[in-house]
């Protein structure tokens, strides 16, 4: 578990907005598989997470959302 894990960074950013961010274990496995398939290591993971979280981070400050749970379906773009 790296000290500056990307998931922890996004969770911290969301907590600053009063929102709890949670990734299911299946979502984390899917993210890892997608990053491995891209073949660029941590850069691929960062790219995937940025794309996944862009809309969420834009919409959260304007809403009354208090929690977000990211599932495998969300990572795949199905949910």
DSSP file (Angstrom, degrees, kcal/mol; ACC not computed):
  #  RESIDUE AA STRUCTURE BP1 BP2  ACC     N-H-->O    O-->H-N    N-H-->O    O-->H-N    TCO  KAPPA ALPHA  PHI   PSI    X-CA   Y-CA   Z-CA
    1    1 A X              0   0    0      0, 0.0     4,-0.0     0, 0.0     0, 0.0   0.000 360.0 360.0 360.0 103.7    0.0    0.0    0.0
    2    2 A X    >   -     0   0    0      1,-0.1     3,-1.0     2,-0.1     0, 0.0  -0.264 360.0-125.3 -65.6 151.4    1.8    3.1   -1.2
    3    3 A X  T 3  S+     0   0    0      1,-0.3    -1,-0.1     5,-0.0     2,-0.1   0.878 109.2  38.2 -63.4 -39.4    1.9    6.2    0.9
    4    4 A X  T 3  S+     0   0    0      4,-0.0    -1,-0.3     3,-0.0    -2,-0.1  -0.308  82.6 172.3-109.8  47.9    0.5    8.4   -1.9
    5    5 A X    <>  -     0   0    0     -3,-1.0     4,-1.9     1,-0.1     5,-0.1  -0.262  37.4-129.6 -59.7 141.0   -2.0    5.9   -3.5
    6    6 A X  H  > S+     0   0    0      1,-0.2     4,-2.4     2,-0.2     5,-0.2   0.886 107.6  54.6 -60.8 -40.8   -4.2    7.5   -6.2
    7    7 A X  H  > S+     0   0    0      1,-0.2     4,-2.4     2,-0.2    -1,-0.2   0.915 108.6  49.1 -60.7 -42.8   -7.4    6.1   -4.6
    8    8 A X  H  > S+     0   0    0      2,-0.2     4,-2.3     1,-0.2    -1,-0.2   0.871 108.7  53.9 -64.5 -36.5   -6.5    7.7   -1.3
    9    9 A X  H  X S+     0   0    0     -4,-1.9     4,-2.2     2,-0.2    -2,-0.2   0.927 111.1  44.6 -64.0 -44.8   -5.8   11.0   -3.0
   10   10 A X  H  X S+     0   0    0     -4,-2.4     4,-2.4     2,-0.2    -2,-0.2   0.890 111.7  53.1 -67.0 -38.4   -9.2   11.0   -4.7
   11   11 A X  H  X S+     0   0    0     -4,-2.4     4,-2.2    -5,-0.2    -2,-0.2   0.901 109.7  48.9 -62.0 -40.1  -10.9   10.0   -1.4
   12   12 A X  H  X S+     0   0    0     -4,-2.3     4,-1.5     2,-0.2    -2,-0.2   0.915 110.1  50.8 -66.1 -43.6   -9.1   13.0    0.3
   13   13 A X  H  X S+     0   0    0     -4,-2.2     4,-0.5     1,-0.2    -2,-0.2   0.914 112.6  46.6 -59.6 -43.1  -10.3   15.4   -2.4
   14   14 A X  H ><>S+     0   0    0     -4,-2.4     5,-2.4     1,-0.2     3,-1.2   0.876 106.7  57.6 -68.0 -36.8  -13.8   14.2   -2.0
   15   15 A X  H ><5S+     0   0    0     -4,-2.2     3,-1.5     1,-0.3    -1,-0.2   0.822  97.1  62.8 -64.9 -28.8  -13.7   14.4    1.8
   16   16 A X  H 3<5S+     0   0    0     -4,-1.5    -1,-0.3     1,-0.3    -2,-0.2   0.758 105.5  46.9 -64.5 -23.2  -12.8   18.1    1.4
   17   17 A X  T <<5S-     0   0    0     -3,-1.2    -1,-0.3    -4,-0.5    -2,-0.2   0.344 125.5-105.2 -96.4   3.9  -16.3   18.4   -0.2
   18   18 A X  T < 5S+     0   0    0     -3,-1.5     2,-0.4     1,-0.3    -3,-0.2   0.737  80.6 128.4  80.4  23.4  -17.9   16.4    2.6
   19   19 A X      < -     0   0    0     -5,-2.4     2,-0.6    -8,-0.1    -1,-0.3  -0.941  54.0-139.4-118.2 132.0  -18.3   13.3    0.4
   20   20 A X  E     -a   67   0A   0     46,-2.3    48,-3.2    -2,-0.4     2,-0.5  -0.797  19.0-157.9 -89.3 124.6  -17.2    9.8    1.3
   21   21 A X  E     +a   68   0A   0     -2,-0.6     2,-0.4    46,-0.2    48,-0.2  -0.895  13.6 178.2-106.9 129.1  -15.7    8.0   -1.7
   22   22 A X  E     -a   69   0A   0     46,-2.7    48,-3.5    -2,-0.5     2,-0.5  -0.994  15.2-160.3-133.2 137.0  -15.6    4.2   -1.7
   23   23 A X  E     -a   70   0A   0     -2,-0.4    48,-0.2    46,-0.2     2,-0.1  -0.963  22.2-130.0-112.0 130.9  -14.3    1.7   -4.3
   24   24 A X     >  -     0   0    0     46,-2.7     4,-2.0    -2,-0.5     3,-0.2  -0.406  25.5-113.1 -71.1 156.8  -15.5   -1.9   -4.2
   25   25 A X  H  > S+     0   0    0      1,-0.2     4,-2.1     2,-0.2     5,-0.2   0.874 119.9  54.5 -57.4 -36.2  -12.8   -4.6   -4.4
   26   26 A X  H  > S+     0   0    0      1,-0.2     4,-2.2     2,-0.2    -1,-0.2   0.874 106.0  51.8 -65.8 -36.7  -14.2   -5.6   -7.8
   27   27 A X  H  > S+     0   0    0     43,-0.3     4,-2.6    -3,-0.2    -1,-0.2   0.903 108.9  50.3 -65.4 -41.2  -13.8   -2.0   -9.0
   28   28 A X  H  X S+     0   0    0     -4,-2.0     4,-2.3     2,-0.2    -2,-0.2   0.895 110.6  49.5 -64.3 -39.8  -10.2   -1.9   -7.9
   29   29 A X  H  X S+     0   0    0     -4,-2.1     4,-2.4     2,-0.2    -2,-0.2   0.903 111.3  49.5 -64.6 -41.1   -9.5   -5.2   -9.7
   30   30 A X  H  X S+     0   0    0     -4,-2.2     4,-2.5     2,-0.2    -2,-0.2   0.913 110.2  50.4 -65.1 -42.8  -11.1   -3.9  -12.8
   31   31 A X  H  X S+     0   0    0     -4,-2.6     4,-2.3     1,-0.2    -2,-0.2   0.922 111.6  48.4 -59.3 -44.8   -9.0   -0.7  -12.6
   32   32 A X  H  X S+     0   0    0     -4,-2.3     4,-2.4     1,-0.2    -2,-0.2   0.911 111.2  50.0 -63.4 -42.7   -5.8   -2.7  -12.2
   33   33 A X  H  X S+     0   0    0     -4,-2.4     4,-2.3     1,-0.2    -1,-0.2   0.905 110.9  49.4 -63.1 -41.7   -6.7   -4.9  -15.1
   34   34 A X  H  X S+     0   0    0     -4,-2.5     4,-1.6     2,-0.2    -1,-0.2   0.907 111.5  48.9 -64.4 -41.7   -7.4   -2.0  -17.4
   35   35 A X  H  X>S+     0   0    0     -4,-2.3     4,-1.3     1,-0.2     5,-0.7   0.899 110.9  50.2 -65.0 -41.0   -4.1   -0.3  -16.4
   36   36 A X  H  <5S+     0   0    0     -4,-2.4     3,-0.3     1,-0.2    -2,-0.2   0.908 108.1  53.4 -63.5 -41.8   -2.2   -3.6  -17.1
   37   37 A X  H  <5S+     0   0    0     -4,-2.3    -1,-0.2     1,-0.2    -2,-0.2   0.842 105.7  53.4 -63.5 -33.6   -3.9   -3.9  -20.5
   38   38 A X  H  <5S-     0   0    0     -4,-1.6    -1,-0.2    -5,-0.1    -2,-0.2   0.808  99.0-146.7 -71.3 -28.4   -2.8   -0.3  -21.4
   39   39 A X  T  <5 +     0   0    0     -4,-1.3    -3,-0.1    -3,-0.3    -2,-0.1   0.621  68.3 102.9  78.5  13.8    0.8   -1.3  -20.5
   40   40 A X    > < -     0   0    0     -5,-0.7     3,-1.2     1,-0.3     4,-0.2   0.208  69.8-144.9-115.1  16.3    2.0    2.0  -19.2
   41   41 A X  T >> S+     0   0    0     -6,-0.4     4,-1.6     1,-0.3     3,-0.6  -0.318  71.8   2.3  66.4-133.5    1.8    1.2  -15.4
   42   42 A X  H 3> S+     0   0    0      1,-0.3     4,-2.6     2,-0.2    -1,-0.3   0.787 127.8  62.1 -64.0 -28.9    0.9    3.9  -13.0
   43   43 A X  H <> S+     0   0    0     -3,-1.2     4,-2.3     2,-0.2    -1,-0.3   0.903 103.9  48.9 -63.7 -39.7    0.4    6.4  -15.8
   44   44 A X  H <> S+     0   0    0     -3,-0.6     4,-2.6     2,-0.2    -2,-0.2   0.919 110.8  50.3 -64.5 -42.9   -2.4    4.3  -17.2
   45   45 A X  H  X S+     0   0    0     -4,-1.6     4,-2.6     1,-0.2     5,-0.2   0.927 110.8  48.7 -61.9 -44.6   -4.0    4.0  -13.8
   46   46 A X  H  X S+     0   0    0     -4,-2.6     4,-2.6     1,-0.2    -1,-0.2   0.918 112.0  49.7 -60.5 -43.8   -3.9    7.8  -13.3
   47   47 A X  H  X S+     0   0    0     -4,-2.3     4,-2.1     2,-0.2    -2,-0.2   0.917 112.0  47.3 -61.8 -45.3   -5.4    8.3  -16.8
   48   48 A X  H  X S+     0   0    0     -4,-2.6     4,-2.3     1,-0.2    -2,-0.2   0.923 114.0  47.2 -63.4 -45.4   -8.2    5.9  -16.1
   49   49 A X  H  X S+     0   0    0     -4,-2.6     4,-2.7     2,-0.2    -2,-0.2   0.894 109.9  52.9 -65.6 -40.3   -9.0    7.4  -12.7
   50   50 A X  H  X S+     0   0    0     -4,-2.6     4,-1.2    -5,-0.2    -1,-0.2   0.923 111.9  45.6 -61.1 -44.0   -8.9   10.9  -14.0
   51   51 A X  H  < S+     0   0    0     -4,-2.1     4,-0.5     1,-0.2    -1,-0.2   0.903 115.0  48.1 -65.1 -40.9  -11.4   10.0  -16.8
   52   52 A X  H  < S+     0   0    0     -4,-2.3     4,-0.5     1,-0.2    -2,-0.2   0.889 118.0  39.3 -65.6 -41.3  -13.6    8.1  -14.3
   53   53 A X  H  X S+     0   0    0     -4,-2.7     4,-2.9     1,-0.2     5,-0.3   0.550  89.7  91.6 -91.3  -8.3  -13.7   10.9  -11.7
   54   54 A X  H  X S+     0   0    0     -4,-1.2     4,-1.6     1,-0.2    -1,-0.2   0.934  93.1  38.0 -55.3 -55.1  -13.9   14.0  -13.9
   55   55 A X  H  > S+     0   0    0     -4,-0.5     4,-2.5     1,-0.2     5,-0.2   0.897 116.4  53.5 -65.3 -39.8  -17.7   14.2  -14.0
   56   56 A X  H  > S+     0   0    0     -4,-0.5     4,-2.4     1,-0.2    -2,-0.2   0.941 110.0  46.4 -60.1 -48.7  -18.0   13.2  -10.3
   57   57 A X  H  X S+     0   0    0     -4,-2.9     4,-0.5     1,-0.2    -1,-0.2   0.791 114.2  49.3 -67.7 -27.6  -15.6   15.9   -9.2
   58   58 A X  H  < S+     0   0    0     -4,-1.6     4,-0.2    -5,-0.3    -1,-0.2   0.878 117.4  38.9 -76.0 -39.3  -17.3   18.5  -11.3
   59   59 A X  H >< S+     0   0    0     -4,-2.5     3,-1.1     1,-0.2    -2,-0.2   0.793  99.1  74.2 -84.3 -30.3  -20.8   17.7  -10.1
   60   60 A X  H >< S+     0   0    0     -4,-2.4     3,-2.0     1,-0.3     5,-0.3   0.883  90.4  54.7 -57.2 -46.8  -20.2   17.0   -6.4
   61   61 A X  T 3< S+     0   0    0     -4,-0.5    -1,-0.3     1,-0.3    -2,-0.1   0.762 109.4  50.3 -62.0 -21.2  -19.7   20.6   -5.2
   62   62 A X  T <  S+     0   0    0     -3,-1.1    -1,-0.3    -4,-0.2     2,-0.2   0.257 108.8  60.2 -97.2  11.5  -23.1   21.6   -6.8
   63   63 A X  S <  S-     0   0    0     -3,-2.0    -3,-0.0    -4,-0.1     0, 0.0  -0.710  81.6-116.6-131.7 179.4  -25.1   18.8   -5.1
   64   64 A X        +     0   0    0     -2,-0.2     2,-0.2     2,-0.0    -3,-0.1   0.008  60.7 143.4-106.5  26.0  -26.1   17.4   -1.8
   65   65 A X        +     0   0    0     -5,-0.3    -2,-0.1     1,-0.1     3,-0.1  -0.456  23.5 176.6 -67.7 133.9  -24.3   14.1   -2.4
   66   66 A X        +     0   0    0      1,-0.3   -46,-2.3    -2,-0.2     2,-0.3   0.510  63.5  25.5-115.9 -10.8  -22.7   12.7    0.8
   67   67 A X  E     -a   20   0A   0    -48,-0.3     2,-0.4     2,-0.0    -1,-0.3  -0.987  54.2-166.3-156.6 144.2  -21.3    9.4   -0.5
   68   68 A X  E     -a   21   0A   0    -48,-3.2   -46,-2.7    -2,-0.3     2,-0.5  -0.998   4.9-166.2-133.0 130.2  -20.1    7.8   -3.7
   69   69 A X  E     -a   22   0A   0     -2,-0.4     2,-0.6   -48,-0.2   -46,-0.2  -0.970   9.7-154.0-119.0 119.3  -19.5    4.1   -4.3
   70   70 A X  E     -a   23   0A   0    -48,-3.5   -46,-2.7    -2,-0.5   -43,-0.3  -0.823  18.2-175.6 -95.5 121.3  -17.6    3.1   -7.4
   71   71 A X     >  -     0   0    0     -2,-0.6     4,-2.1   -48,-0.2     3,-0.2  -0.548  42.9 -97.8-108.1 174.6  -18.4   -0.4   -8.6
   72   72 A X  H  > S+     0   0    0      1,-0.2     4,-2.2     2,-0.2     6,-0.2   0.880 124.0  56.0 -58.8 -39.5  -17.0   -2.6  -11.4
   73   73 A X  H  >>S+     0   0    0      1,-0.2     5,-3.2     2,-0.2     6,-1.0   0.876 106.2  50.2 -62.7 -37.8  -19.9   -1.5  -13.6
   74   74 A X  H >45S+     0   0    0      5,-0.3     3,-1.1     4,-0.3    -1,-0.2   0.925 109.7  50.4 -65.7 -44.7  -19.1    2.1  -13.1
   75   75 A X  H 3<5S+     0   0    0     -4,-2.1    -2,-0.2     1,-0.3    -1,-0.2   0.882 111.2  49.0 -60.8 -38.8  -15.4    1.5  -14.0
   76   76 A X  H 3<5S-     0   0    0     -4,-2.2    -1,-0.3    -5,-0.2    -2,-0.2   0.574 118.0-113.5 -77.3  -9.0  -16.5   -0.3  -17.2
   77   77 A X  T <<5S+     0   0    0     -3,-1.1    -3,-0.2    -4,-0.5    -2,-0.1   0.684  89.4 111.2  83.5  19.1  -18.9    2.6  -18.1
   78   78 A X      <       0   0    0     -5,-3.2    -4,-0.3    -6,-0.2    -5,-0.1   0.455 360.0 360.0-102.3  -4.3  -22.0    0.4  -17.6
   79   79 A X              0   0    0     -6,-1.0    -5,-0.3    -8,-0.1    -6,-0.1   0.376 360.0 360.0-141.5 360.0  -23.3    2.1  -14.5
